[in-house]
């Protein structure tokens, strides 16, 4: 991740430093500060709104733009922008990403803190319980019924 290269740390809110972090799908409270930080302290849902780096939830002191998001990339129903994944379900309903960050820097995700038991185990087809070696994991469920583990081949993921 380019943020890690620039700052020597992962993009994590100060409140979560030292603990692994989990971003549930379409959770505006978690996703909006991440999108603002990665867009160079500019809110992609409202580009006129610039966030002071000194009070940003996730620091980006040099205002580096890591992502360029359009409003059409976002779900604005919550009043702030949450990035959608590009593949809606077969009914056209927007789908969202899940993400876990190895904020404690031990090289393992899914074993403790917020992501514990939440990463789908794509190697076994289980809906949750994966423990992986990665800094960041991103996944999304394109299946119509997210509770049906038999449809895990409809999921997109980075691990
Ligand atoms: Ca960890």
Boltz pocket constraint, residues with backbone or C-beta under 6 A from the ligand:
constraints:
  - pocket:
      binder: B
      contacts: [[A, 20], [A, 101], [A, 102], [A, 103], [A, 104], [A, 105], [A, 106], [A, 107], [A, 108], [A, 109]]
      max_distance: 6.0
